[in-house]
Amino acid sequence: MKIVTLCSSGSCCPVVKIAETQVEIGEPGNLCVLTMEQWQTLKERIVKEEA
């Protein structure tokens, strides 16, 4: 699993947790869980500036 913190302090910021079958974005109480297919679509749309 890869974990990316979305701010420089690293203590109370949302994180992106990338596992084999899913990606979790957020923090406890405010969490979005994506399938790998959804994650790939999101990344492609961001790169193409469609989001």
Backbone bond lengths (Angstrom), bond angles and torsions (degrees), N, CA, C in turn:
res aa  C-N    CA-C-N  psi(-1)  N-CA   C-N-CA  omega(-1)  CA-C   N-CA-C  phi
1 M - - - 1.446 - - 1.525 108.58 -
2 K 1.326 115.30 137.02 1.453 121.48 176.08 1.520 107.82 -108.57
3 I 1.335 117.34 135.05 1.458 122.05 179.67 1.517 108.81 -121.89
4 V 1.342 115.95 127.35 1.460 122.27 179.02 1.521 108.10 -118.78
5 T 1.331 116.90 123.24 1.461 122.07 176.82 1.524 108.44 -86.40
6 L 1.333 116.66 136.90 1.464 120.72 -174.41 1.526 114.43 -92.55
7 C 1.323 118.15 13.56 1.462 120.29 172.42 1.515 108.95 -146.97
8 S 1.308 116.42 168.28 1.458 119.80 -174.21 1.520 113.51 -79.57
9 S 1.333 118.95 -24.53 1.462 119.63 -177.41 1.528 111.95 -73.33
10 G 1.340 117.42 -31.49 1.450 121.40 174.69 1.512 116.06 73.09
11 S 1.319 118.88 7.45 1.460 118.91 -176.03 1.525 113.40 -103.14
12 C 1.302 117.82 -52.92 1.468 119.52 -174.34 1.521 111.75 -124.15
13 C 1.286 116.48 36.10 1.458 121.10 -177.11 1.520 110.80 -106.72
14 P 1.338 117.09 157.05 1.459 119.70 174.11 1.528 110.06 -61.88
15 V 1.328 115.00 153.22 1.455 120.53 177.79 1.515 109.70 -129.12
16 V 1.324 115.46 161.29 1.455 122.84 171.81 1.527 105.92 -114.36
17 K 1.334 116.40 119.60 1.460 121.88 178.45 1.517 108.06 -109.50
18 I 1.324 116.20 115.54 1.455 121.66 -177.25 1.531 108.27 -105.59
19 A 1.330 115.38 112.66 1.460 121.69 178.35 1.526 108.65 -109.50
20 E 1.312 116.82 -174.43 1.474 120.38 -178.94 1.518 113.11 -66.84
21 T 1.333 117.56 -38.91 1.457 120.46 -172.11 1.518 114.59 -112.37
22 Q 1.340 117.74 -10.99 1.457 119.40 -178.15 1.516 111.32 -155.27
23 V 1.333 114.74 166.27 1.458 121.88 177.09 1.519 107.08 -128.57
24 E 1.338 115.90 129.09 1.454 121.66 176.98 1.519 107.97 -107.17
25 I 1.338 116.13 132.07 1.457 121.51 178.82 1.518 107.51 -125.57
26 G 1.314 117.19 127.18 1.452 120.32 176.24 1.507 113.54 131.00
27 E 1.328 113.74 -146.58 1.450 122.00 -176.29 1.518 108.29 -149.14
28 P 1.314 119.27 165.18 1.468 120.53 179.72 1.531 111.22 -52.73
29 G 1.305 116.07 131.85 1.460 121.69 -178.10 1.514 114.11 87.31
30 N 1.313 117.65 -11.39 1.467 122.37 -179.72 1.530 107.83 -149.01
31 L 1.334 115.51 74.44 1.459 121.19 -170.03 1.525 110.73 -124.02
32 C 1.317 115.45 135.93 1.459 122.65 174.72 1.524 107.53 -114.88
33 V 1.339 117.26 128.01 1.453 121.80 179.37 1.521 108.46 -114.09
34 L 1.341 116.14 123.47 1.460 122.29 -179.20 1.520 109.88 -114.69
35 T 1.326 116.10 146.73 1.464 119.73 169.33 1.523 107.08 -72.84
36 M 1.311 116.87 167.17 1.460 119.44 178.06 1.525 110.98 -63.65
37 E 1.325 117.88 -34.82 1.464 121.15 177.01 1.529 110.79 -63.46
38 Q 1.327 117.35 -44.69 1.458 121.18 178.20 1.529 110.76 -63.39
39 W 1.327 116.68 -40.78 1.461 122.48 179.04 1.525 110.74 -61.28
40 Q 1.341 117.39 -44.72 1.458 121.36 179.20 1.531 110.75 -62.71
41 T 1.331 116.43 -41.78 1.461 121.00 178.16 1.523 110.70 -62.42
42 L 1.318 116.94 -44.77 1.463 121.07 178.86 1.525 110.81 -60.06
43 K 1.328 117.44 -47.26 1.466 120.73 179.77 1.523 111.13 -60.54
44 E 1.340 117.46 -44.99 1.459 120.92 179.92 1.520 111.78 -61.20
45 R 1.331 116.68 -41.81 1.463 119.90 -178.74 1.523 111.62 -69.28
46 I 1.328 117.64 -34.49 1.461 120.21 177.06 1.512 110.38 -67.50
47 V 1.329 117.44 -45.22 1.466 121.50 179.83 1.528 110.99 -61.15
48 K 1.345 116.59 -38.40 1.468 121.18 179.41 1.526 111.84 -82.41
49 E 1.341 116.88 1.85 1.457 123.50 -178.69 1.523 112.26 58.96
50 E 1.319 116.32 37.73 1.468 121.51 177.65 1.530 111.26 -94.59
51 A 1.308 117.80 -13.06 1.465 120.67 -175.42 1.504 111.04 -86.74
